[in-house]
């Protein structure tokens, strides 16, 4: 079972790389493939501690 999952993961990575680096694909498809590769690689796993007593100030300008 674990070997089967590894094969599927490797095939998915290979297919996403094909999409990401093929200049014939649209930019949005290429960016989505890169995003998925980054997620699969764990590049978005930063943890932040949020204090419930914190104040966040947001200023919007035109």
C-alpha positions as CSV (number, residue, x, y, z in Angstrom):
1,X,0.0,0.0,0.0
2,X,2.8,2.5,0.9
3,X,4.7,1.7,-2.3
4,X,1.5,2.4,-4.3
5,X,1.0,5.7,-2.6
6,X,4.7,6.6,-3.3
7,X,4.3,5.8,-7.0
8,X,1.1,7.9,-7.2
9,X,2.8,10.8,-5.4
10,X,5.8,10.6,-7.8
11,X,3.5,10.5,-10.8
12,X,1.6,13.5,-9.5
13,X,4.9,15.4,-9.0
14,X,6.1,14.5,-12.5
15,X,2.8,15.6,-14.1
16,X,2.8,18.9,-12.2
17,X,6.4,19.5,-13.2
18,X,5.4,18.9,-16.8
19,X,2.7,21.5,-16.5
20,X,4.7,24.0,-14.6
21,X,7.7,24.1,-17.0
22,X,5.9,23.7,-20.3
23,X,5.7,27.2,-21.8
24,X,2.8,26.1,-24.1
25,X,0.5,26.0,-21.0
26,X,-1.2,29.1,-19.8
27,X,0.5,31.1,-17.1
28,X,-2.4,30.4,-14.7
29,X,-2.0,26.7,-15.2
30,X,1.7,26.9,-14.7
31,X,1.4,29.0,-11.5
32,X,-1.2,26.6,-10.1
33,X,1.1,23.6,-10.8
34,X,4.0,25.4,-9.0
35,X,1.7,26.3,-6.1
36,X,0.6,22.6,-5.8
37,X,4.2,21.4,-5.9
38,X,5.2,23.9,-3.2
39,X,2.3,22.7,-1.0
40,X,3.3,19.1,-1.6
41,X,6.9,20.0,-0.7
42,X,5.8,21.6,2.6
43,X,7.0,25.1,1.7
44,X,3.8,26.7,3.2
45,X,3.9,25.1,6.6
46,X,4.9,28.1,8.8
47,X,3.0,28.3,12.1
48,X,2.0,31.5,13.7
49,X,0.9,32.0,17.3
50,X,-2.1,34.3,17.5
51,X,-2.9,36.1,20.8
52,X,-6.6,36.7,21.2
53,X,-5.9,40.0,22.9
54,X,-4.0,41.3,19.9
55,X,-5.2,44.3,18.0
56,X,-4.7,44.5,14.2
57,X,-4.9,47.8,12.5
58,X,-5.7,48.0,8.8
59,X,-5.4,51.2,6.8
60,X,-6.9,51.3,3.3
61,X,-5.9,54.1,0.9
62,X,-7.0,55.0,-2.6
